[in-house]
Amino acid sequence: MPEFNPKQVLYTADALNDRGLRLAEKYSDALHLPVKQHNRLVEIDEIPHYKAKSDLLVLGRLKTLDIKYSGRSSDYIAPSLANGCFGACTYCYVDRHKKVNPITIFTNVDEILAKVDKHVALLPWPKAANQTDDIYYTYDIGCNSDIAVDYDISPGIAEVFEFYKHHPRAKATFATKFVNPNMLGFDPQRKVRIRFSLMPTEVSRLVDVRTDSIEKRLKAINDFYEAGYEVHVNFSPVIVYDRLRGVDRDWEEDYRELFRQLNAAVTEKVKEQMQCEVIFLTHNERQHLVNVDINPKAEELLWLPELQEQKRSSFGGVNIRYQYQLKAKMIDTFVNMLTEEIPWCGIRYIF
């Protein structure tokens, strides 16, 4: 795991409960600065995007405790425990909505868990088996952050794991691009599902900025399963490229190689319980313009207008995704390759 030593800790007054005070004390060497809002940091001077991710920590109180229906990787999306990430992936949808997006930890963990507990208590029980889980209602706890990073920053994350471990009706799930060995000391008894995000190695080196390598993620899968986690994988985002467009690689060849690496890396016990999720790339115009200046090689893979069409996002931004008819063929190709190479890995959803 990368070492996180923020130079400034920004906090709202309502974040300084007992948990918040302990967290602030953990970084006592940093400059502490009160702010009015955790999501609008007007009190600080201009700071480069990537420096904000490594140099700032924000403590806030999450006021909107909405639980949203998902039906894909989970039944529901739980209120966020954090926002932002140490990583700086060139396609990250969380970064699109903020000019500066440092790691923000929400300290009102008790309120968040109470909301989940109340929510799941109102759902029919026993739960009808579905593609998210046969027994438990699943809650995604990391849609806006990387929980593997947050685990080392905030003790509240271990409290959340403990909550789901003992809950009779709910289990947690989250995706990650990091391998945190400190999490191996917690035995969730299969009530926490970790989903390692995977893509071809050379592409990951270009677009998964400041995250753990694909080799490290593959190697960790068995360890986390043996430690008591349920371990699945995400093929996300799937980026399409070929030699005809000036790229010296072919996405189909690279994914076949990735499937073979996964097949060789994991044990039979892991294969028996593993499923995957597949999400093809959606990119963003504003993000593209930023990347052109700081990571133009990545944009050679991400921004291919001849393959893509515009989609106006619900937040008003201009997104691009692969053209509908082309994408249907891409999905068929991906499913066929996966079925041939790793038939033991079921696809939870693909789009």
ZIURVEN-V429753 format. One record per residue. N is the residue number from 1. PHI is phi in whole degrees, -180 to 180 (999 if undefined). NEAR is the number of other ideal C-beta (glycine too) atoms within 10 Angstrom. D_LAST is the distance of its C-alpha to the last C-alpha in Angstrom with 2 decimals. Layout:
n = [N:N]
phi = [PHI:PHI]
near = [NEAR:NEAR]
d_last = [D_LAST:D_LAST]
//
This chain:
n = [1:2:3:4:5:6:7:8:9:10:11:12:13:14:15:16:17:18:19:20:21:22:23:24:25:26:27:28:29:30:31:32:33:34:35:36:37:38:39:40:41:42:43:44:45:46:47:48:49:50:51:52:53:54:55:56:57:58:59:60:61:62:63:64:65:66:67:68:69:70:71:72:73:74:75:76:77:78:79:80:81:82:83:84:85:86:87:88:89:90:91:92:93:94:95:96:97:98:99:100:101:102:103:104:105:106:107:108:109:110:111:112:113:114:115:116:117:118:119:120:121:122:123:124:125:126:127:128:129:130:131:132:133:134:135:136:137:138:139:140:141:142:143:144:145:146:147:148:149:150:151:152:153:154:155:156:157:158:159:160:161:162:163:164:165:166:167:168:169:170:171:172:173:174:175:176:177:178:179:180:181:182:183:184:185:186:187:188:189:190:191:192:193:194:195:196:197:198:199:200:201:202:203:204:205:206:207:208:209:210:211:212:213:214:215:216:217:218:219:220:221:222:223:224:225:226:227:228:229:230:231:232:233:234:235:236:237:238:239:240:241:242:243:244:245:246:247:248:249:250:251:252:253:254:255:256:257:258:259:260:261:262:263:264:265:266:267:268:269:270:271:272:273:274:275:276:277:278:279:280:281:282:283:284:285:286:287:288:289:290:291:292:293:294:295:296:297:298:299:300:301:302:303:304:305:306:307:308:309:310:311:312:313:314:315:316:317:318:319:320:321:322:323:324:325:326:327:328:329:330:331:332:333:334:335:336:337:338:339:340:341:342:343:344:345:346:347:348:349:350:351]
phi = [999:-67:-77:-111:-131:-64:-87:-135:-114:-101:-145:-92:-60:-78:-87:-90:-77:-58:-66:-66:-65:-66:-68:-64:-66:-59:-113:-67:-78:-81:-74:-102:-137:-73:-133:-81:-135:-73:-105:-140:-91:-74:-78:-102:-71:-57:-137:-56:-53:-72:-66:-60:-67:-99:-104:-118:-130:-114:-110:-142:-114:-77:-92:-94:-99:-75:-116:-109:-70:-118:82:-112:-75:-151:-72:-140:-104:-75:-56:-65:-87:-161:-142:89:-155:-66:-69:-138:-61:-69:-112:-62:-75:-66:-68:-66:-101:-136:-68:-126:-133:-75:-66:-118:-103:-92:-92:-87:-60:-59:-64:-64:-69:-64:-66:-64:-60:-67:-64:-71:-66:-90:-87:-60:-140:-65:-72:-75:-59:-144:-72:-83:-172:-80:-119:-102:-76:-102:-123:-78:-105:-139:-69:-113:-157:-110:-62:-64:-75:-61:-57:-81:-86:-116:-62:-63:-68:-63:-63:-67:-57:-62:-58:-72:-57:-101:-73:-75:-127:-127:-136:-104:-147:-160:-100:-150:-115:-125:-114:-108:-64:-66:-73:-70:-80:-103:-100:-83:54:65:-96:-125:-102:-101:-117:-77:-81:-130:-155:-54:-56:-65:-70:-60:-61:-89:-109:-89:-67:60:-121:-72:-68:-61:-59:-67:-65:-61:-65:-79:-58:-62:-61:-71:-65:-65:-80:111:-85:-85:-124:-120:-132:-114:-98:-157:-81:-81:-108:-98:-157:-156:-66:-68:-110:82:-103:-87:-136:-128:-63:-67:-61:-67:-73:-60:-64:-63:-60:-67:-63:-64:-60:-76:-83:-104:-80:-63:-63:-67:-60:-63:-107:-86:-132:-132:-127:-131:-130:-77:-57:-119:-114:-134:-62:-62:-66:-59:-66:-67:-66:-57:-82:-110:-151:-63:-63:-63:-68:-65:-96:-86:-112:-129:-54:-69:-106:-119:-132:-80:-144:-75:-78:-67:-94:93:-81:-95:-104:-126:-140:-64:-54:-53:-70:-65:-65:-59:-69:-62:-63:-59:-62:-62:-62:-64:-64:-64:-63:-74:-91:-135:-62:-74:-98:-72:-100:-70:-159:-148:-158]
near = [15:13:7:16:11:20:13:17:21:23:23:19:10:14:25:16:16:8:20:23:14:13:22:18:10:14:18:8:9:17:10:14:14:11:19:10:11:22:13:11:22:7:11:15:5:7:16:11:15:12:12:23:23:19:16:23:26:29:27:22:17:22:11:6:17:10:17:11:9:17:11:15:24:24:24:19:19:29:24:20:27:24:23:25:27:23:19:20:20:21:21:18:18:16:22:18:15:16:11:18:23:25:24:26:27:27:27:22:21:13:15:22:20:13:17:23:13:11:17:21:10:7:12:7:11:8:18:7:9:11:14:24:17:9:10:21:21:23:25:24:26:25:20:18:25:24:27:28:25:29:21:18:19:26:13:24:26:14:14:25:21:15:20:23:17:11:18:7:14:24:23:26:25:24:21:27:26:25:22:20:13:11:25:15:8:17:13:21:13:15:22:25:25:26:24:24:22:22:24:23:16:12:23:22:13:17:23:23:18:15:25:21:14:23:12:13:23:20:14:24:23:15:14:23:19:13:17:15:22:22:22:22:24:19:23:20:22:20:22:23:21:14:10:7:12:8:15:8:14:15:21:16:13:17:22:16:14:24:20:12:16:25:14:8:15:21:11:7:11:19:14:8:12:20:18:22:19:19:16:18:22:16:24:24:14:13:20:17:11:16:21:12:8:14:16:10:11:21:21:14:21:24:20:18:8:7:18:20:14:10:12:9:13:6:10:6:15:13:20:20:17:22:14:8:9:14:19:11:11:19:17:10:14:20:13:11:17:22:12:10:16:19:10:12:19:12:16:15:14:16:11]
d_last = [30.61:31.70:34.77:34.34:37.67:37.29:40.23:39.85:38.93:38.26:38.59:38.91:41.92:39.99:38.07:41.33:41.55:42.78:39.43:39.16:42.72:42.20:39.13:41.12:43.98:41.76:41.49:45.09:45.66:43.18:44.30:43.51:42.89:42.47:39.94:39.54:35.75:33.30:30.63:33.11:35.24:37.86:40.58:39.61:40.27:37.70:35.99:33.56:29.95:29.92:33.41:32.35:29.82:32.62:35.70:34.88:34.22:33.94:34.97:34.06:33.91:30.70:31.94:28.89:27.97:25.10:22.90:19.58:17.56:14.14:13.27:10.45:12.21:15.40:17.20:18.43:18.58:22.21:24.36:24.06:26.62:26.34:24.78:24.42:24.52:26.92:24.29:23.57:20.21:19.96:16.47:17.12:16.19:19.20:21.65:20.74:22.64:25.84:28.43:29.48:27.27:29.35:28.75:29.71:30.70:31.22:34.40:34.39:32.65:34.91:33.78:30.09:30.66:32.96:30.31:27.87:30.78:31.73:28.22:27.67:31.25:30.52:27.69:28.69:29.95:29.50:25.76:24.07:21.96:18.19:15.13:15.88:19.49:22.26:25.02:24.34:22.54:20.28:20.44:18.49:21.47:20.10:17.46:19.89:21.77:22.02:23.99:25.37:27.12:28.18:29.72:32.51:33.17:33.41:35.08:33.21:30.07:32.14:33.41:29.90:29.27:32.61:31.73:28.65:30.54:33.20:31.36:31.78:28.60:26.04:24.33:22.65:19.54:18.57:16.88:19.32:20.19:23.84:26.16:28.81:31.61:33.25:30.59:31.81:34.94:33.21:32.67:29.99:30.61:26.90:26.40:24.39:21.08:20.43:17.12:17.99:15.56:15.91:15.67:18.37:21.72:23.00:19.99:20.03:23.72:23.07:20.29:20.57:23.93:26.30:24.20:25.16:24.67:22.16:25.31:26.41:23.19:23.23:26.90:26.49:24.24:27.25:29.42:27.23:26.92:30.69:31.20:29.69:26.08:23.16:21.08:17.43:15.26:12.20:10.96:10.28:10.18:9.84:12.49:13.51:17.30:20.20:23.97:24.34:23.33:25.89:23.95:25.82:22.83:20.21:16.68:16.81:20.20:19.29:16.39:18.76:21.32:19.17:18.47:22.22:23.11:21.20:22.87:26.21:25.88:25.28:27.76:27.57:27.67:24.60:22.71:23.73:21.99:18.91:15.28:12.27:8.98:6.53:5.31:6.18:9.34:10.49:14.27:17.26:20.49:22.87:21.45:21.67:25.31:26.12:24.65:26.64:29.75:28.95:26.43:26.43:25.42:22.03:21.53:22.19:18.78:16.90:18.52:18.38:19.04:19.50:15.81:14.53:15.06:16.16:14.72:17.33:16.32:17.94:20.35:21.50:20.22:19.00:15.52:14.15:10.78:10.56:12.19:10.53:12.47:12.25:8.50:8.76:11.46:9.90:7.34:10.61:12.56:10.76:11.05:14.57:15.60:14.65:16.41:19.35:19.82:18.99:18.90:19.96:16.68:14.59:10.82:10.56:6.89:3.79:0.00]
//
